[in-house]
Amino acid sequence: MASYGYREHTEPHRYIRLLKNKKVAIMLAGMLLAVLLVSFSNKGLLRRIILEKELRDTNEKVVELAADIEELRRQRDLLQNDRATIERVAREAHGMIKPGEVVYRIRPAKGNAAQ
C-alpha cells in the first residue's frame, strides 16, 4: 500500500541509536568535556598559543632594545672620546660659538605667507 509521503516505519538514525545507549552517551560527554578542558582551560592549548605569541613579541622587543642600547653605548663613547662630536653637540644643544664667529638665525615668518 502506498504511504502517500508518510513513512510507515523508520529506524532512528545510527547516531541517535548510539546516544540512546547510556554508556556510550556518558563516554561521549566525558570525551567532549576532556577536549574542552584541554583546549580552553588555564593550561590548555588556546592559552599556550597566546603565550607563545606574547613570547615572540617580547623577544622582538628585546632585540630592538639591544640594538638601541648598542647605539647609545656608541654615542656615549663618542661623547667621551671624540672632540669633534663633543663640539658638535655643544654647538647644537647650547648654542655655543667659537670666538669671532657670527651666527645667523632665521626666524619663521609670522602667519602663512604661502597662502
N, C-alpha and C positions, 0 to 999 in steps of 0.2 A: 504494500500500500504506500502511496506517495505521502511524503511528510509535509509538503507544501511550505518548505522553508523552515520548518521546525525540526529540530533534532530529536529523534526519539530517545536515544540513549547515547550519551557521550562519556568517555572516560576523562577524568581530570588530567590536566597537563602533567607531564612527568615531574616537573619541579614542584608542583603543588602536592603531588603524592609524596615526594620526599619530605617536604616541610610538615606534612601531617604526622610523620613519624617523629615522636618527641625526642628520641636520642639524636637523630640527625639534626633537628631544629636547634637543640641545645648546643651541639658541636659547631654548627654554622654560626650561631650567635656568639659563642666563645671565640671562634676564629676571627669574626668581624671585630669584636671588642679588642682582641690582641693586635690586629692590624691597625686599628685606630689609635691604640695606646702607643705602639711603636712609631707611628707616623707623627702624631701630634702632641705627644707628652713633652714634658720639660727636657727630657733627654732623647727625644725622638729624632727622626730623620729630618723633619722640617726645621727643627731648631739647629741641627748640625749644619744644614745648608746655609742658614742665616749666619751662623757663627763663622763658617768658612769664608763667606763674603766679607764680613767685618774684618777678618784676619787679613785677607788680601788688601782691603782698603788701608788698613793700618800699616801693613808692610810697605805699600806705596808711599804713604806719608813719611815713614821712617827714611826711605831712600831720598825723598825730596828734602827732608830736613838735614840729612847727612850732607847733601850737596850744598845746602845753604850754609851749614857750619864750615865746610871746607872753604867756601868763598869768603866768609867772614874772617877766617884764620889768615887767608891770603891777604886780605885788606889790612888786617892788624899788623902782619909782618911788614907790609909796605909802609904803613904809617910809623912803625918803629924804626925802620932802617933806611928808607928811601927819601932823600931830601927833596927831590922833585915832587913826590906825592904829598909830602908834608906842606910844601909851599903851595901847591895847587889847592889843597883842602883849606888851608888858612885863607887864601885869597877868595875862594868861593864862599866859604861859610861866614867869615868875619869881615869881609870887605877890606882886607889888608892890601896895601900897595907898597911898592918899593919907593925909596926916596927919589924924588924928581919925576915920578910917573904922574900922569894925568889920567883920571878915569872919567869916561863919559857914560852917563846913564840916560837911557831913552825911556821916557815915561809914555805909557799908553795914552792915546787920545781920549779926551772926555767924550762920552756919547758914542754913537755909532756913525762914524763919518762915511762908512762904506755904503750906507743906505741912501 
